[in-house]
Structures are given as C-alpha cells and as structure tokens.
Amino acid sequence: ANVRAIMVKILVYGDVHGNLEALFTKVGKQNAKAGPFDMLICVGDFLGDGTGVQKWLQGEAKAPIPTYVCTTLSPDGEAGGGAGSVAPDTAKVLLEALGTRDVLYLGERGVSQLSGLTIAHLAIADHSKMSEVCWMMCRWNLCR
C-alpha cells in the first residue's frame, strides 16, 4: 500500500502559571521564526491563580494556534497540581470556557486524535506515583 507520511509540527510548553499573554506572545514569535506550527500542547500549571486568563474568557484575545492543555485539576497544595491555586471545580469551568478561544482542555488523562496523530496524555499531581503510572501506561499498550 502507498502510505503518505504527514508532517505535523508541534510546540510543547511547560508551566504557564496563568500568564497566557506571555505564552501566546512567545508562541507567535516561534511560529513566525520556525513555523507554521499545527498545535501547541501545554502541560503543568496552566491556570496559575486564574487571573491571567480573563482576557481570553471575555473574548478579547484568542490563541494564535490551536492549543491543547493536559493538566491535573488538583491545586498546588496537593503534591504539585497543575491548576495552580485555583480550586478544582473552578479550574474545570475555566478550562472548559477557554475552549471557545482555541484552547482545548484534554482532561487529566486519555488518548486523543489531534491533526491525524494519536496522543496519549496523563497529568500526574503526585510524582511519587510515577513508576505505577508508567506500568499502567505500558499495560494499556501506550508505550510502543
């Protein structure tokens, strides 16, 4: 069979701490310099204290490229959670509301189809459980 390879360019970014303006400024510069990129994947603390996302929630700004977020909903006080200091219920509401601004919350774990790629994602608040998580991922055949 004649299989055509597709090239997907992805930017991956760590802790944003709610500073979406700085994040998307950097992404815009990288996209101009080395892009175009098909997507941005953010991991770690995305929301910070929640104040840096207001501009996007109010429709005053949009992500420059499709942006996907994989983070825990646990606040910082719980073993390094990804929702910053935002309560889990509030974090979920904020992340889902950002979906209208080209920022999509993938959830804490799952397998997603993005731009023709299958991406397994798992956010871990408690890093001491990393070996257990790796074992589970291999058991689910995600380590190939």
Secondary structure, DSSP 8 states (H G I E B T S, - for coil): ---------EEEE---TT-HHHHHHHHHHHHHHH---SEEEEES--STTSGGGHHHHTTS---SS-EEEE--SS-TTTTS-TTTTS-HHHHHHHHHHGGGGTEEE--SEEEEEETTEEEEEE--S-GGGHHHHHHHHHHTT---
